[in-house]
Every structure is written in structure tokens, then in C-alpha cells.
Amino acid sequence: MKKKLWMIAAILLFCGANVLTSCSKDDDTTIVKPAKEYFTLWNQCEALTALQDYVKDVTNPSSPNYIKEEDRIATFDMDGTFVGELYPTYFEYNLLEYRALDDATYKDIAPEDVKETAQDIRDFVRNGKKLPDHFDMKHAYAAAKAYAGMTLAEFDAYVKAYAKQPANGFSGMTYGQSHYKPMLEVFDYLKANGFTYYVVSGSDRFICRALVDDIGIPSNRVIGMDVKLHSTCQGTEEGVNYTMGKEENLVRTDELLIKNLKTNKVLQISQEIGKVPVLSFGNSGGDAAMHNYALGNTRYKSAAFMLIADDDQRDHANREKALKLGQQWREAGYHVISMRDDFKTIYGDGVMKTDFAFPAE
């Protein structure tokens, strides 16, 4: 009896070994899928080490700094953080300039204050003239007027059509393709480690949605400047008194609700996300409040990262200014990402920095 049991056990062990090691009749080796590499476009650097060490720590269930997956919230500014902004200014500024001064369907009916704001942008980008004080708000009010009356679908199509134009100051890239490729790897890495990330931008929410659509960021994770919306036939009725019909669409109005900069970013994060982020990424003083909000998280370990535009060979940049900002951000407690030193590429192969080109007026 013992001999039979021993023989059965031996047979089972032999078969089990075959099951564990065989892939086919002709191959008795196990195929091991290689681990995904997340940062192939980065040089090894202090900022990347800090990010990886942080993520490993807070995703380790044995760590005292462990963060539950539902609380792993990361916020990202857009312009200058993972989308280009130096061609030679913000995408939404270029878009307004085109809308008010070049778009044959609109330029002849554009309000004077919208034309004036667009001309401010043109004088800035073409002649180096200084923008007026508090121009971010002047632009926001003008932009609200410039696209009023468009349905959301029409505006989305308008933005995407403009984004197909060649990015000024570069060859081999359109505006819509001007993503910092190494920063897209950060999105992939965070997603693989259970983080939920949000775009929190000073640009128009619906411009941001159009620009990030092709890199897989859901529209419900985009926060930005907002204008009031109406339904097609709502007229002057307040929404609380009006019932939208089945065949109606949502339309942009000329009423600005919020310019999403500085502390307004924090207020919008609180209202729309409902949780304090643990990671924050930005590139300017307009993001400092958002960073400080994350770093002030009393429940979890947190970190903040600032990109500096210090690469004047592969991008349009003021290196001296960027280095001063880098020192300022370090003193504020933020990790600094150097586009020149930390990125193997910025926009990917085949993209070259060129001189700016402007059509004759």
C-alpha cells in the first residue's frame, strides 16, 4: 500500500512539474513577462528619485506612510507642466489672437475690447511689448466673450481644429502634439500605482479637455477657468426656473465664473475633488497655492514638484530666469524638475526648435 502511494505521489509531482514549467510540447521553459519600464525618457536625477521613493513608500502596506488607494490624489497644472507654452505664449492666448484678428467668421464682429486684448497678445508675441498688468483677468473676460454662443461640441471642434496647426517656433509638431513626453510617463507611473490624477489649469476648462483628450485623461478629471453655460433656448431665464428640452444643447455664455489661478485652484480642488491631494505638479507661481495645499495635508505624507523651463536649446526658454525660479522653488520646499538636465527628450524624436514665424499683417 505504501509503495502504491509513493508511486502516485511521484507521478503527481512529475505532472505538476510539467504543468509549472511547460509552455508547449516543444518548450519546457516558463515565459516571464518583463516588468514595464516607466521612465525611459528621463535621466536619473534627484527629482525622479524623490518621486519614485515617495511612491514606493506610500504604496507599501507595511509603511507607516501608507496611503489608501482612494486617497492617492495627484494634481497637475497643464501649460508649462506637461503641455508646451512657449510658442511663444500660452495656447489659449494664441487661440484668442487668431479668433479676434484672423478668423474670417468672427473678426469683423468681434467686440472692441476682445480685439484690443487680442492685439495686446499680438504685440507681445511679435514685438516683445509688455502685457498690461493683470492681463490674465483681461484675457479671461475677453475669452468669455469671444466664444459666447458656441455649443460645447462646436467649441471642442474649434479648439481641436486650431490645435492641428503647426506649433509656432518648432518643426515636426502641431500645437495638439506639444506634450512633454517625459511627463506623460509620470501619468502612466502614477496610474500603475493606484493614483488618480487631475488637471488643474488656469486655462479654459473646455480648452484643456480638448488638448488632453488624445492622451487619455478623462474630461471629468479636468478643472479650469469656467464661463457660465446656458441651454440653447434658455434665454435670460435662470436655470432654477427653466427646464431644458430633450433637443437642446449647452451653449457658452460671455459671463466669466472663475479664473482658476493661485488660491482659486485650491478652492476648485476642494469643491470638485473633495479631498486634499498628496502630490502636486506645476511650473509657476500660479501653482504655489496648490502645492502648499498638498504639502499642508495633515493626514498623509505629501510632495510637490515644480518644472523649470531651463532648456534653451530644445525649447524656447529664459535659462537665467528659470534657474532663479528653481532656487526659489527649492527654498519653498518643492522638488525641482530641470527640463534641460532631467529630460532625455522634451517633445519626442523629429521635433526641432526653430525661429518664430509670423505672417505679414
Salt bridges, closest charged atoms under 4 A:
ASP57 OD2 - LYS301 NZ 2.79
GLU70 OE2 - LYS68 NZ 3.84
ASP71 OD1 - LYS275 NZ 2.87
ASP71 OD2 - ARG299 NH1 3.59
ASP77 OD1 - LYS265 NZ 3.06
GLU92 OE2 - HIS139 ND1 3.82
GLU92 OE2 - LYS259 NZ 3.28
GLU97 OE2 - ARG122 NE 2.65
GLU97 OE2 - ARG126 NH2 3.74
ASP102 OD2 - ARG122 NH2 2.69
ASP103 OD2 - ARG99 NH1 3.24
ASP113 OD2 - LYS145 NZ 2.56
GLU116 OE2 - LYS138 NZ 2.69
ASP120 OD2 - LYS138 NZ 2.70
ASP133 OD1 - LYS130 NZ 3.64
ASP156 OD2 - LYS160 NZ 3.09
ASP204 OD2 - ARG252 NH2 2.73
ASP213 OD2 - LYS160 NZ 3.06
ASP226 OD2 - ARG205 NH2 2.55
GLU238 OE1 - LYS228 NZ 3.35
GLU272 OE2 - ARG205 NH2 2.66
ASP287 OD1 - LYS265 NZ 2.60
ASP310 OD2 - ARG319 NH1 3.67
ASP311 OD2 - ARG314 NE 2.63
GLU320 OE2 - LYS324 NZ 3.83
ASP341 OD1 - ARG340 NE 2.92
GLU361 OE2 - ARG126 NH1 3.65
